[in-house]
Amino acid sequence: MNPGTPFDSARTHAFAATSSFAGVPAARLDDLQGARAVIVGAPFDWGTSYRAGTRFGPKAIRESDYFAADAYRPHLPTGLNALEGVVDIGDIELHPGDIEGDLELITDTVEQISAAGSIPIVLGGDHTITYANATGVARVHGFGEVALVHFDAHADTGETTGYGTLYGHGTPMRRLVESGAVPGNRFVQIGLRGYWPGPETVAWMKDQGMRGYMMTEIEERGLRPVVEEAVTYAGADASGVFLSIDIDVVDPGMAPATGTPEPGGLTSRQILDTVRRMARELNVLGADIVEVSPPYDGPGGITALLANRIVLEVLNGLAERDAGVSS
Ligand SMILES: [Mn+2]
């Protein structure tokens, strides 16, 4: 992470963000001002297997808004301004193509935020970075002790990428289980569907004790009881929870800007309510929102706007927890 001025990396990285999320104060990694939550961008798309473009995600997510950049967003249901106590340290200065070096940089950055007692909210970037994000949090809050609630169409548990290498956006959860940062029995995956991975990998996931909720099960039982169960499962004797939200968990009709869209997902309404509830009811230690690829967005930049609101709903859940709001 560059220790210089936040948003400095835009001088060398044309895709880096130039302004903070909703106008929250800019801060430096080495001076987080006692922030409750810290926004940080990881404009990384060199782990994608098909369409790239997520390096533009952190900038688009920040800029996708129509309110003033005044760090004031009173939430209609509660009146809380969840942006209080939130800072933005800009984008991590990455090195396009250097997967392993950048994963280390991201891990160290997230670890430093966690160690300062703040909650890192990482704007991706492709899903490769969750290996780094969850590892950084686990280094501080207990290796093997943190649960991971993973929203995604895909399980991301490939033994290798489709091209035989270890690190890519289809393998981060496998790497986390293998390293022990997040054991299989502390995983909850929500929204799985489609045609990947194959039976061998699914059997491995079962062996590791990973709990998955496919869209077919969510459709049959309803989202509410599934989330109820997931909250209980993820909260059980873990030191806390990392929330990883792949935008492709949402139906591509509502979130088209992503590299590997899979029809038949959650609605925007469902993901917003669910992440807010989880951030309120679980001890959330960190979160990321990944796989937003702005070049593929629909009219009005609907996907980037949804990701912006997902970040706000996570922050609102955290604020509600602090304020003692129960539902
Ligand atoms: Mn994913």
py3Dmol code that shows the C-alpha trace and the ligand (Angstrom):
import py3Dmol

protein = """\
ATOM      1  CA  MET A   1       0.000   0.000   0.000  1.00  0.00           C
ATOM      2  CA  ASN A   2       1.383   3.388  -0.774  1.00  0.00           C
ATOM      3  CA  PRO A   3       1.665   5.418   2.404  1.00  0.00           C
ATOM      4  CA  GLY A   4       1.215   8.694   0.503  1.00  0.00           C
ATOM      5  CA  THR A   5      -1.868  10.787   0.041  1.00  0.00           C
ATOM      6  CA  PRO A   6      -5.076   8.795  -0.493  1.00  0.00           C
ATOM      7  CA  PHE A   7      -6.124   8.733  -4.146  1.00  0.00           C
ATOM      8  CA  ASP A   8      -2.537   9.372  -5.208  1.00  0.00           C
ATOM      9  CA  SER A   9      -2.518   6.136  -7.155  1.00  0.00           C
ATOM     10  CA  ALA A  10      -4.750   7.769  -9.794  1.00  0.00           C
ATOM     11  CA  ARG A  11      -1.611   9.576 -10.945  1.00  0.00           C
ATOM     12  CA  THR A  12      -0.080   6.322 -12.127  1.00  0.00           C
ATOM     13  CA  HIS A  13      -3.155   4.103 -12.519  1.00  0.00           C
ATOM     14  CA  ALA A  14      -5.722   5.538 -14.921  1.00  0.00           C
ATOM     15  CA  PHE A  15      -8.397   3.222 -13.501  1.00  0.00           C
ATOM     16  CA  ALA A  16      -7.896   4.238  -9.851  1.00  0.00           C
ATOM     17  CA  ALA A  17     -10.514   6.218  -7.954  1.00  0.00           C
ATOM     18  CA  THR A  18     -10.063   9.957  -7.506  1.00  0.00           C
ATOM     19  CA  SER A  19     -12.663  10.679  -4.824  1.00  0.00           C
ATOM     20  CA  SER A  20     -13.884   9.061  -1.615  1.00  0.00           C
ATOM     21  CA  PHE A  21     -17.027   7.010  -1.111  1.00  0.00           C
ATOM     22  CA  ALA A  22     -19.969   9.410  -0.641  1.00  0.00           C
ATOM     23  CA  GLY A  23     -17.582  12.139   0.446  1.00  0.00           C
ATOM     24  CA  VAL A  24     -16.383  10.460   3.659  1.00  0.00           C
ATOM     25  CA  PRO A  25     -13.037  11.821   4.865  1.00  0.00           C
ATOM     26  CA  ALA A  26      -9.963  10.559   3.053  1.00  0.00           C
ATOM     27  CA  ALA A  27      -7.438   8.947   5.368  1.00  0.00           C
ATOM     28  CA  ARG A  28      -4.072   7.270   5.183  1.00  0.00           C
ATOM     29  CA  LEU A  29      -3.458   3.653   6.059  1.00  0.00           C
ATOM     30  CA  ASP A  30      -0.998   4.702   8.742  1.00  0.00           C
ATOM     31  CA  ASP A  31      -3.486   7.172  10.244  1.00  0.00           C
ATOM     32  CA  LEU A  32      -7.018   5.779  10.218  1.00  0.00           C
ATOM     33  CA  GLN A  33      -8.333   8.359  12.674  1.00  0.00           C
ATOM     34  CA  GLY A  34      -9.998   5.725  14.843  1.00  0.00           C
ATOM     35  CA  ALA A  35     -12.499   4.976  12.087  1.00  0.00           C
ATOM     36  CA  ARG A  36     -15.194   2.368  12.705  1.00  0.00           C
ATOM     37  CA  ALA A  37     -15.049   1.234   9.079  1.00  0.00           C
ATOM     38  CA  VAL A  38     -12.499   1.856   6.355  1.00  0.00           C
ATOM     39  CA  ILE A  39     -13.269   1.801   2.634  1.00  0.00           C
ATOM     40  CA  VAL A  40     -10.406   0.644   0.421  1.00  0.00           C
ATOM     41  CA  GLY A  41     -10.317  -0.169  -3.290  1.00  0.00           C
ATOM     42  CA  ALA A  42      -8.524  -3.146  -4.820  1.00  0.00           C
ATOM     43  CA  PRO A  43      -8.716  -2.496  -8.584  1.00  0.00           C
ATOM     44  CA  PHE A  44      -7.582  -5.979  -9.546  1.00  0.00           C
ATOM     45  CA  ASP A  45      -8.854  -7.971 -12.522  1.00  0.00           C
ATOM     46  CA  TRP A  46      -5.901 -10.131 -13.469  1.00  0.00           C
ATOM     47  CA  GLY A  47      -7.531 -13.172 -11.877  1.00  0.00           C
ATOM     48  CA  THR A  48     -10.532 -13.293 -14.193  1.00  0.00           C
ATOM     49  CA  SER A  49     -11.211 -16.283 -16.431  1.00  0.00           C
ATOM     50  CA  TYR A  50     -13.502 -14.685 -19.011  1.00  0.00           C
ATOM     51  CA  ARG A  51     -14.489 -11.011 -19.240  1.00  0.00           C
ATOM     52  CA  ALA A  52     -12.280  -8.644 -17.232  1.00  0.00           C
ATOM     53  CA  GLY A  53     -12.955  -4.999 -16.379  1.00  0.00           C
ATOM     54  CA  THR A  54     -13.299  -5.154 -12.598  1.00  0.00           C
ATOM     55  CA  ARG A  55     -10.206  -2.965 -12.229  1.00  0.00           C
ATOM     56  CA  PHE A  56     -12.691  -0.160 -12.965  1.00  0.00           C
ATOM     57  CA  GLY A  57     -14.982  -1.370 -10.158  1.00  0.00           C
ATOM     58  CA  PRO A  58     -13.733   0.602  -7.134  1.00  0.00           C
ATOM     59  CA  LYS A  59     -13.904   3.901  -9.032  1.00  0.00           C
ATOM     60  CA  ALA A  60     -17.355   3.196 -10.511  1.00  0.00           C
ATOM     61  CA  ILE A  61     -18.790   2.032  -7.186  1.00  0.00           C
ATOM     62  CA  ARG A  62     -17.610   5.232  -5.487  1.00  0.00           C
ATOM     63  CA  GLU A  63     -18.789   7.517  -8.295  1.00  0.00           C
ATOM     64  CA  SER A  64     -22.157   5.865  -8.777  1.00  0.00           C
ATOM     65  CA  ASP A  65     -24.351   8.183  -6.778  1.00  0.00           C
ATOM     66  CA  TYR A  66     -26.641  11.152  -7.249  1.00  0.00           C
ATOM     67  CA  PHE A  67     -26.389  12.701  -3.785  1.00  0.00           C
ATOM     68  CA  ALA A  68     -23.876  15.336  -2.762  1.00  0.00           C
ATOM     69  CA  ALA A  69     -20.492  14.091  -1.554  1.00  0.00           C
ATOM     70  CA  ASP A  70     -21.317  15.226   1.981  1.00  0.00           C
ATOM     71  CA  ALA A  71     -20.938  11.951   3.902  1.00  0.00           C
ATOM     72  CA  TYR A  72     -24.577  12.260   4.968  1.00  0.00           C
ATOM     73  CA  ARG A  73     -27.005   9.476   4.073  1.00  0.00           C
ATOM     74  CA  PRO A  74     -29.745   9.247   6.717  1.00  0.00           C
ATOM     75  CA  HIS A  75     -31.308   5.840   6.170  1.00  0.00           C
ATOM     76  CA  LEU A  76     -35.067   6.051   5.735  1.00  0.00           C
ATOM     77  CA  PRO A  77     -35.949   3.039   7.941  1.00  0.00           C
ATOM     78  CA  THR A  78     -33.862   4.202  10.938  1.00  0.00           C
ATOM     79  CA  GLY A  79     -32.698   7.785  10.422  1.00  0.00           C
ATOM     80  CA  LEU A  80     -29.123   6.659  11.096  1.00  0.00           C
ATOM     81  CA  ASN A  81     -26.261   8.165   9.102  1.00  0.00           C
ATOM     82  CA  ALA A  82     -24.113   5.093   8.600  1.00  0.00           C
ATOM     83  CA  LEU A  83     -21.252   7.139   7.132  1.00  0.00           C
ATOM     84  CA  GLU A  84     -20.339   8.580  10.504  1.00  0.00           C
ATOM     85  CA  GLY A  85     -16.981   7.199  11.575  1.00  0.00           C
ATOM     86  CA  VAL A  86     -16.187   5.897   8.087  1.00  0.00           C
ATOM     87  CA  VAL A  87     -13.066   6.901   6.138  1.00  0.00           C
ATOM     88  CA  ASP A  88     -11.747   6.022   2.687  1.00  0.00           C
ATOM     89  CA  ILE A  89      -8.060   5.325   2.064  1.00  0.00           C
ATOM     90  CA  GLY A  90      -8.371   5.204  -1.727  1.00  0.00           C
ATOM     91  CA  ASP A  91      -7.189   2.371  -3.939  1.00  0.00           C
ATOM     92  CA  ILE A  92      -4.267   0.106  -3.173  1.00  0.00           C
ATOM     93  CA  GLU A  93      -1.475   0.748  -5.656  1.00  0.00           C
ATOM     94  CA  LEU A  94      -1.344  -2.553  -7.515  1.00  0.00           C
ATOM     95  CA  HIS A  95       0.792  -3.945 -10.322  1.00  0.00           C
ATOM     96  CA  PRO A  96      -1.405  -5.268 -13.146  1.00  0.00           C
ATOM     97  CA  GLY A  97      -0.438  -8.858 -13.868  1.00  0.00           C
ATOM     98  CA  ASP A  98       1.389  -9.546 -10.603  1.00  0.00           C
ATOM     99  CA  ILE A  99      -1.212 -11.759  -8.955  1.00  0.00           C
ATOM    100  CA  GLU A 100       0.829 -13.103  -6.063  1.00  0.00           C
ATOM    101  CA  GLY A 101       2.590  -9.844  -5.247  1.00  0.00           C
ATOM    102  CA  ASP A 102      -0.690  -7.960  -5.262  1.00  0.00           C
ATOM    103  CA  LEU A 103      -2.417 -10.561  -3.086  1.00  0.00           C
ATOM    104  CA  GLU A 104       0.309  -9.959  -0.507  1.00  0.00           C
ATOM    105  CA  LEU A 105      -0.139  -6.199  -0.730  1.00  0.00           C
ATOM    106  CA  ILE A 106      -3.894  -6.519  -0.290  1.00  0.00           C
ATOM    107  CA  THR A 107      -3.520  -8.963   2.611  1.00  0.00           C
ATOM    108  CA  ASP A 108      -1.104  -6.641   4.414  1.00  0.00           C
ATOM    109  CA  THR A 109      -3.372  -3.631   3.880  1.00  0.00           C
ATOM    110  CA  VAL A 110      -6.460  -5.402   5.209  1.00  0.00           C
ATOM    111  CA  GLU A 111      -4.472  -6.801   8.121  1.00  0.00           C
ATOM    112  CA  GLN A 112      -3.312  -3.307   9.040  1.00  0.00           C
ATOM    113  CA  ILE A 113      -6.875  -1.955   8.972  1.00  0.00           C
ATOM    114  CA  SER A 114      -8.080  -4.824  11.158  1.00  0.00           C
ATOM    115  CA  ALA A 115      -5.161  -4.431  13.540  1.00  0.00           C
ATOM    116  CA  ALA A 116      -6.103  -0.776  13.992  1.00  0.00           C
ATOM    117  CA  GLY A 117      -9.496  -1.931  15.269  1.00  0.00           C
ATOM    118  CA  SER A 118     -11.421  -0.867  12.142  1.00  0.00           C
ATOM    119  CA  ILE A 119     -13.663  -2.858   9.836  1.00  0.00           C
ATOM    120  CA  PRO A 120     -12.235  -3.073   6.300  1.00  0.00           C
ATOM    121  CA  ILE A 121     -14.738  -2.750   3.443  1.00  0.00           C
ATOM    122  CA  VAL A 122     -12.911  -3.707   0.260  1.00  0.00           C
ATOM    123  CA  LEU A 123     -14.204  -2.602  -3.142  1.00  0.00           C
ATOM    124  CA  GLY A 124     -13.111  -5.047  -5.854  1.00  0.00           C
ATOM    125  CA  GLY A 125     -11.776  -6.101  -8.071  1.00  0.00           C
ATOM    126  CA  ASP A 126     -12.366  -9.685  -9.078  1.00  0.00           C
ATOM    127  CA  HIS A 127     -13.018 -12.404  -6.519  1.00  0.00           C
ATOM    128  CA  THR A 128      -9.383 -13.526  -6.362  1.00  0.00           C
ATOM    129  CA  ILE A 129      -8.873 -10.790  -3.762  1.00  0.00           C
ATOM    130  CA  THR A 130     -11.090 -12.452  -1.155  1.00  0.00           C
ATOM    131  CA  TYR A 131      -8.248 -14.872  -0.480  1.00  0.00           C
ATOM    132  CA  ALA A 132      -6.235 -11.816   0.594  1.00  0.00           C
ATOM    133  CA  ASN A 133      -9.079  -9.981   2.345  1.00  0.00           C
ATOM    134  CA  ALA A 134     -10.226 -12.859   4.546  1.00  0.00           C
ATOM    135  CA  THR A 135      -6.624 -13.842   5.299  1.00  0.00           C
ATOM    136  CA  GLY A 136      -5.822 -10.298   6.424  1.00  0.00           C
ATOM    137  CA  VAL A 137      -8.809 -10.296   8.779  1.00  0.00           C
ATOM    138  CA  ALA A 138      -8.014 -13.810  10.039  1.00  0.00           C
ATOM    139  CA  ARG A 139      -4.453 -12.814  10.898  1.00  0.00           C
ATOM    140  CA  VAL A 140      -5.872 -10.340  13.378  1.00  0.00           C
ATOM    141  CA  HIS A 141      -9.083 -12.003  14.591  1.00  0.00           C
ATOM    142  CA  GLY A 142      -7.887 -15.610  14.631  1.00  0.00           C
ATOM    143  CA  PHE A 143      -6.556 -17.855  11.910  1.00  0.00           C
ATOM    144  CA  GLY A 144      -9.278 -20.461  11.440  1.00  0.00           C
ATOM    145  CA  GLU A 145     -11.633 -18.634  13.795  1.00  0.00           C
ATOM    146  CA  VAL A 146     -13.420 -16.285  11.395  1.00  0.00           C
ATOM    147  CA  ALA A 147     -16.548 -17.428   9.525  1.00  0.00           C
ATOM    148  CA  LEU A 148     -17.088 -16.477   5.906  1.00  0.00           C
ATOM    149  CA  VAL A 149     -20.536 -15.743   4.503  1.00  0.00           C
ATOM    150  CA  HIS A 150     -20.173 -15.834   0.757  1.00  0.00           C
ATOM    151  CA  PHE A 151     -22.840 -14.534  -1.642  1.00  0.00           C
ATOM    152  CA  ASP A 152     -22.191 -15.796  -5.157  1.00  0.00           C
ATOM    153  CA  ALA A 153     -23.600 -17.689  -8.120  1.00  0.00           C
ATOM    154  CA  HIS A 154     -20.374 -19.696  -8.072  1.00  0.00           C
ATOM    155  CA  ALA A 155     -18.697 -21.575  -5.212  1.00  0.00           C
ATOM    156  CA  ASP A 156     -15.182 -20.358  -6.192  1.00  0.00           C
ATOM    157  CA  THR A 157     -13.697 -23.574  -4.838  1.00  0.00           C
ATOM    158  CA  GLY A 158     -11.780 -24.702  -7.923  1.00  0.00           C
ATOM    159  CA  GLU A 159      -8.698 -26.770  -7.155  1.00  0.00           C
ATOM    160  CA  THR A 160      -6.927 -24.697  -9.810  1.00  0.00           C
ATOM    161  CA  THR A 161      -8.054 -22.020 -12.250  1.00  0.00           C
ATOM    162  CA  GLY A 162      -9.297 -23.274 -15.598  1.00  0.00           C
ATOM    163  CA  TYR A 163      -5.701 -22.801 -16.744  1.00  0.00           C
ATOM    164  CA  GLY A 164      -3.915 -24.885 -14.139  1.00  0.00           C
ATOM    165  CA  THR A 165      -2.697 -22.077 -11.867  1.00  0.00           C
ATOM    166  CA  LEU A 166      -3.518 -21.590  -8.193  1.00  0.00           C
ATOM    167  CA  TYR A 167      -4.772 -18.011  -7.945  1.00  0.00           C
ATOM    168  CA  GLY A 168      -7.786 -16.741  -9.844  1.00  0.00           C
ATOM    169  CA  HIS A 169     -11.376 -15.682  -9.264  1.00  0.00           C
ATOM    170  CA  GLY A 170     -12.610 -19.281  -9.295  1.00  0.00           C
ATOM    171  CA  THR A 171     -10.303 -20.523  -6.530  1.00  0.00           C
ATOM    172  CA  PRO A 172     -10.140 -18.126  -3.536  1.00  0.00           C
ATOM    173  CA  MET A 173     -12.376 -20.183  -1.254  1.00  0.00           C
ATOM    174  CA  ARG A 174     -10.320 -23.319  -1.938  1.00  0.00           C
ATOM    175  CA  ARG A 175      -7.134 -21.442  -1.025  1.00  0.00           C
ATOM    176  CA  LEU A 176      -8.701 -20.140   2.213  1.00  0.00           C
ATOM    177  CA  VAL A 177      -9.759 -23.628   3.278  1.00  0.00           C
ATOM    178  CA  GLU A 178      -6.378 -25.129   2.378  1.00  0.00           C
ATOM    179  CA  SER A 179      -4.369 -22.466   4.196  1.00  0.00           C
ATOM    180  CA  GLY A 180      -6.576 -22.852   7.255  1.00  0.00           C
ATOM    181  CA  ALA A 181      -7.420 -19.127   7.324  1.00  0.00           C
ATOM    182  CA  VAL A 182     -11.103 -20.089   7.022  1.00  0.00           C
ATOM    183  CA  PRO A 183     -11.868 -23.797   7.557  1.00  0.00           C
ATOM    184  CA  GLY A 184     -14.613 -25.373   5.455  1.00  0.00           C
ATOM    185  CA  ASN A 185     -16.985 -25.736   8.387  1.00  0.00           C
ATOM    186  CA  ARG A 186     -16.962 -21.954   8.866  1.00  0.00           C
ATOM    187  CA  PHE A 187     -18.176 -21.313   5.289  1.00  0.00           C
ATOM    188  CA  VAL A 188     -21.736 -20.399   4.347  1.00  0.00           C
ATOM    189  CA  GLN A 189     -22.397 -19.908   0.642  1.00  0.00           C
ATOM    190  CA  ILE A 190     -25.632 -18.336  -0.576  1.00  0.00           C
ATOM    191  CA  GLY A 191     -27.070 -18.092  -4.094  1.00  0.00           C
ATOM    192  CA  LEU A 192     -25.225 -20.917  -5.854  1.00  0.00           C
ATOM    193  CA  ARG A 193     -26.614 -21.967  -9.240  1.00  0.00           C
ATOM    194  CA  GLY A 194     -25.778 -22.934 -12.767  1.00  0.00           C
ATOM    195  CA  TYR A 195     -23.252 -25.431 -14.100  1.00  0.00           C
ATOM    196  CA  TRP A 196     -20.042 -25.136 -12.098  1.00  0.00           C
ATOM    197  CA  PRO A 197     -18.193 -26.653 -10.271  1.00  0.00           C
ATOM    198  CA  GLY A 198     -18.400 -30.324 -11.164  1.00  0.00           C
ATOM    199  CA  PRO A 199     -19.348 -33.234  -8.879  1.00  0.00           C
ATOM    200  CA  GLU A 200     -15.764 -33.887  -7.733  1.00  0.00           C
ATOM    201  CA  THR A 201     -15.390 -30.370  -6.349  1.00  0.00           C
ATOM    202  CA  VAL A 202     -18.890 -30.436  -4.873  1.00  0.00           C
ATOM    203  CA  ALA A 203     -17.935 -33.637  -3.026  1.00  0.00           C
ATOM    204  CA  TRP A 204     -14.758 -31.951  -1.741  1.00  0.00           C
ATOM    205  CA  MET A 205     -16.828 -29.016  -0.465  1.00  0.00           C
ATOM    206  CA  LYS A 206     -19.110 -31.408   1.382  1.00  0.00           C
ATOM    207  CA  ASP A 207     -16.118 -33.209   2.902  1.00  0.00           C
ATOM    208  CA  GLN A 208     -14.830 -29.882   4.208  1.00  0.00           C
ATOM    209  CA  GLY A 209     -18.165 -29.172   5.885  1.00  0.00           C
ATOM    210  CA  MET A 210     -18.984 -26.166   3.720  1.00  0.00           C
ATOM    211  CA  ARG A 211     -22.654 -25.153   3.978  1.00  0.00           C
ATOM    212  CA  GLY A 212     -24.188 -24.018   0.695  1.00  0.00           C
ATOM    213  CA  TYR A 213     -27.617 -22.680  -0.205  1.00  0.00           C
ATOM    214  CA  MET A 214     -28.466 -23.046  -3.855  1.00  0.00           C
ATOM    215  CA  MET A 215     -31.005 -20.765  -5.521  1.00  0.00           C
ATOM    216  CA  THR A 216     -33.245 -23.819  -5.936  1.00  0.00           C
ATOM    217  CA  GLU A 217     -33.332 -24.265  -2.138  1.00  0.00           C
ATOM    218  CA  ILE A 218     -33.830 -20.529  -1.557  1.00  0.00           C
ATOM    219  CA  GLU A 219     -36.725 -20.553  -4.024  1.00  0.00           C
ATOM    220  CA  GLU A 220     -38.297 -23.576  -2.373  1.00  0.00           C
ATOM    221  CA  ARG A 221     -37.919 -22.544   1.283  1.00  0.00           C
ATOM    222  CA  GLY A 222     -37.932 -18.770   0.886  1.00  0.00           C
ATOM    223  CA  LEU A 223     -34.985 -16.467   1.576  1.00  0.00           C
ATOM    224  CA  ARG A 224     -35.929 -15.558   5.151  1.00  0.00           C
ATOM    225  CA  PRO A 225     -35.610 -19.021   6.744  1.00  0.00           C
ATOM    226  CA  VAL A 226     -32.427 -19.652   4.788  1.00  0.00           C
ATOM    227  CA  VAL A 227     -30.865 -16.430   6.065  1.00  0.00           C
ATOM    228  CA  GLU A 228     -32.096 -17.284   9.574  1.00  0.00           C
ATOM    229  CA  GLU A 229     -30.259 -20.591   9.406  1.00  0.00           C
ATOM    230  CA  ALA A 230     -27.174 -19.067   7.802  1.00  0.00           C
ATOM    231  CA  VAL A 231     -26.909 -16.436  10.544  1.00  0.00           C
ATOM    232  CA  THR A 232     -27.117 -19.100  13.246  1.00  0.00           C
ATOM    233  CA  TYR A 233     -24.588 -21.311  11.481  1.00  0.00           C
ATOM    234  CA  ALA A 234     -22.082 -18.533  10.761  1.00  0.00           C
ATOM    235  CA  GLY A 235     -22.373 -16.998  14.205  1.00  0.00           C
ATOM    236  CA  ALA A 236     -21.753 -20.253  16.076  1.00  0.00           C
ATOM    237  CA  ASP A 237     -18.484 -20.052  18.049  1.00  0.00           C
ATOM    238  CA  ALA A 238     -16.617 -18.005  15.439  1.00  0.00           C
ATOM    239  CA  SER A 239     -14.641 -14.910  16.466  1.00  0.00           C
ATOM    240  CA  GLY A 240     -16.658 -13.017  13.867  1.00  0.00           C
ATOM    241  CA  VAL A 241     -17.718 -13.028  10.248  1.00  0.00           C
ATOM    242  CA  PHE A 242     -16.318 -11.826   6.933  1.00  0.00           C
ATOM    243  CA  LEU A 243     -19.000 -10.996   4.339  1.00  0.00           C
ATOM    244  CA  SER A 244     -17.993 -11.526   0.723  1.00  0.00           C
ATOM    245  CA  ILE A 245     -20.505 -10.341  -1.842  1.00  0.00           C
ATOM    246  CA  ASP A 246     -19.995 -11.261  -5.479  1.00  0.00           C
ATOM    247  CA  ILE A 247     -22.344  -9.008  -7.448  1.00  0.00           C
ATOM    248  CA  ASP A 248     -23.193 -11.989  -9.681  1.00  0.00           C
ATOM    249  CA  VAL A 249     -25.278 -13.429  -6.853  1.00  0.00           C
ATOM    250  CA  VAL A 250     -27.862 -10.923  -8.103  1.00  0.00           C
ATOM    251  CA  ASP A 251     -29.737 -11.767 -11.268  1.00  0.00           C
ATOM    252  CA  PRO A 252     -27.930 -10.404 -14.342  1.00  0.00           C
ATOM    253  CA  GLY A 253     -31.195  -8.706 -15.305  1.00  0.00           C
ATOM    254  CA  MET A 254     -30.567  -6.395 -12.338  1.00  0.00           C
ATOM    255  CA  ALA A 255     -26.762  -6.569 -12.260  1.00  0.00           C
ATOM    256  CA  PRO A 256     -25.480  -7.138 -15.796  1.00  0.00           C
ATOM    257  CA  ALA A 257     -21.986  -5.677 -15.272  1.00  0.00           C
ATOM    258  CA  THR A 258     -20.067  -8.760 -14.288  1.00  0.00           C
ATOM    259  CA  GLY A 259     -17.639 -11.152 -15.923  1.00  0.00           C
ATOM    260  CA  THR A 260     -19.474 -14.451 -15.579  1.00  0.00           C
ATOM    261  CA  PRO A 261     -23.210 -13.718 -15.328  1.00  0.00           C
ATOM    262  CA  GLU A 262     -25.544 -16.557 -14.385  1.00  0.00           C
ATOM    263  CA  PRO A 263     -29.300 -16.092 -14.856  1.00  0.00           C
ATOM    264  CA  GLY A 264     -31.721 -16.821 -12.026  1.00  0.00           C
ATOM    265  CA  GLY A 265     -30.245 -14.978  -9.050  1.00  0.00           C
ATOM    266  CA  LEU A 266     -31.414 -12.910  -6.102  1.00  0.00           C
ATOM    267  CA  THR A 267     -33.171  -9.602  -6.628  1.00  0.00           C
ATOM    268  CA  SER A 268     -31.615  -6.252  -5.718  1.00  0.00           C
ATOM    269  CA  ARG A 269     -34.125  -5.930  -2.885  1.00  0.00           C
ATOM    270  CA  GLN A 270     -33.164  -9.328  -1.479  1.00  0.00           C
ATOM    271  CA  ILE A 271     -29.417  -8.709  -1.413  1.00  0.00           C
ATOM    272  CA  LEU A 272     -29.809  -5.243   0.141  1.00  0.00           C
ATOM    273  CA  ASP A 273     -32.050  -6.488   2.969  1.00  0.00           C
ATOM    274  CA  THR A 274     -29.928  -9.572   3.549  1.00  0.00           C
ATOM    275  CA  VAL A 275     -26.557  -7.845   3.876  1.00  0.00           C
ATOM    276  CA  ARG A 276     -28.010  -5.202   6.185  1.00  0.00           C
ATOM    277  CA  ARG A 277     -29.506  -7.844   8.396  1.00  0.00           C
ATOM    278  CA  MET A 278     -26.291  -9.850   8.505  1.00  0.00           C
ATOM    279  CA  ALA A 279     -24.208  -6.796   9.354  1.00  0.00           C
ATOM    280  CA  ARG A 280     -26.665  -6.041  12.156  1.00  0.00           C
ATOM    281  CA  GLU A 281     -26.968  -9.551  13.588  1.00  0.00           C
ATOM    282  CA  LEU A 282     -23.466 -10.926  13.141  1.00  0.00           C
ATOM    283  CA  ASN A 283     -20.136  -9.685  14.459  1.00  0.00           C
ATOM    284  CA  VAL A 284     -18.937  -8.537  11.041  1.00  0.00           C
ATOM    285  CA  LEU A 285     -15.167  -8.034  11.002  1.00  0.00           C
ATOM    286  CA  GLY A 286     -14.813  -7.154   7.335  1.00  0.00           C
ATOM    287  CA  ALA A 287     -16.552  -7.243   3.963  1.00  0.00           C
ATOM    288  CA  ASP A 288     -15.881  -7.061   0.267  1.00  0.00           C
ATOM    289  CA  ILE A 289     -17.994  -6.371  -2.794  1.00  0.00           C
ATOM    290  CA  VAL A 290     -16.453  -7.848  -5.899  1.00  0.00           C
ATOM    291  CA  GLU A 291     -16.858  -8.658  -9.601  1.00  0.00           C
ATOM    292  CA  VAL A 292     -18.426  -5.369 -10.698  1.00  0.00           C
ATOM    293  CA  SER A 293     -17.166  -4.865 -14.254  1.00  0.00           C
ATOM    294  CA  PRO A 294     -18.341  -1.394 -15.357  1.00  0.00           C
ATOM    295  CA  PRO A 295     -17.577  -1.848 -19.096  1.00  0.00           C
ATOM    296  CA  TYR A 296     -20.460  -4.349 -19.197  1.00  0.00           C
ATOM    297  CA  ASP A 297     -22.927  -2.237 -17.265  1.00  0.00           C
ATOM    298  CA  GLY A 298     -26.435  -1.530 -18.471  1.00  0.00           C
ATOM    299  CA  PRO A 299     -28.098   1.825 -19.029  1.00  0.00           C
ATOM    300  CA  GLY A 300     -27.606   4.198 -16.129  1.00  0.00           C
ATOM    301  CA  GLY A 301     -24.802   2.136 -14.627  1.00  0.00           C
ATOM    302  CA  ILE A 302     -27.318   0.088 -12.673  1.00  0.00           C
ATOM    303  CA  THR A 303     -24.818  -2.516 -11.419  1.00  0.00           C
ATOM    304  CA  ALA A 304     -22.327  -0.010 -10.002  1.00  0.00           C
ATOM    305  CA  LEU A 305     -25.218   1.796  -8.304  1.00  0.00           C
ATOM    306  CA  LEU A 306     -26.424  -1.456  -6.755  1.00  0.00           C
ATOM    307  CA  ALA A 307     -22.897  -2.161  -5.477  1.00  0.00           C
ATOM    308  CA  ASN A 308     -22.769   1.360  -4.011  1.00  0.00           C
ATOM    309  CA  ARG A 309     -26.026   0.650  -2.172  1.00  0.00           C
ATOM    310  CA  ILE A 310     -24.815  -2.754  -0.994  1.00  0.00           C
ATOM    311  CA  VAL A 311     -21.883  -0.983   0.670  1.00  0.00           C
ATOM    312  CA  LEU A 312     -24.308   1.498   2.255  1.00  0.00           C
ATOM    313  CA  GLU A 313     -26.577  -1.296   3.514  1.00  0.00           C
ATOM    314  CA  VAL A 314     -23.620  -3.130   5.069  1.00  0.00           C
ATOM    315  CA  LEU A 315     -22.603   0.115   6.772  1.00  0.00           C
ATOM    316  CA  ASN A 316     -26.199   0.603   7.913  1.00  0.00           C
ATOM    317  CA  GLY A 317     -26.287  -2.872   9.423  1.00  0.00           C
ATOM    318  CA  LEU A 318     -23.095  -2.065  11.344  1.00  0.00           C
ATOM    319  CA  ALA A 319     -24.559   1.262  12.494  1.00  0.00           C
ATOM    320  CA  GLU A 320     -27.780  -0.446  13.593  1.00  0.00           C
ATOM    321  CA  ARG A 321     -25.783  -2.968  15.597  1.00  0.00           C
ATOM    322  CA  ASP A 322     -23.887  -0.155  17.327  1.00  0.00           C
ATOM    323  CA  ALA A 323     -27.130   1.724  17.995  1.00  0.00           C
ATOM    324  CA  GLY A 324     -28.867  -1.363  19.386  1.00  0.00           C
ATOM    325  CA  VAL A 325     -31.525  -1.498  16.656  1.00  0.00           C
ATOM    326  CA  SER A 326     -32.928  -5.015  16.763  1.00  0.00           C
ATOM    327  CA  SER A 327     -34.863  -5.337  13.508  1.00  0.00           C
TER     328      SER A 327
END
"""
ligand_1 = """\
1
MN
Mn -17.144 -15.158 -7.098
"""
view = py3Dmol.view(width=600, height=400)
view.addModel(protein, "pdb")
view.setStyle({"model": 0}, {"cartoon": {"style": "trace"}})
view.addModel(ligand_1, "xyz")
view.setStyle({"model": 1}, {"stick": {}})
view.zoomTo()
view.show()
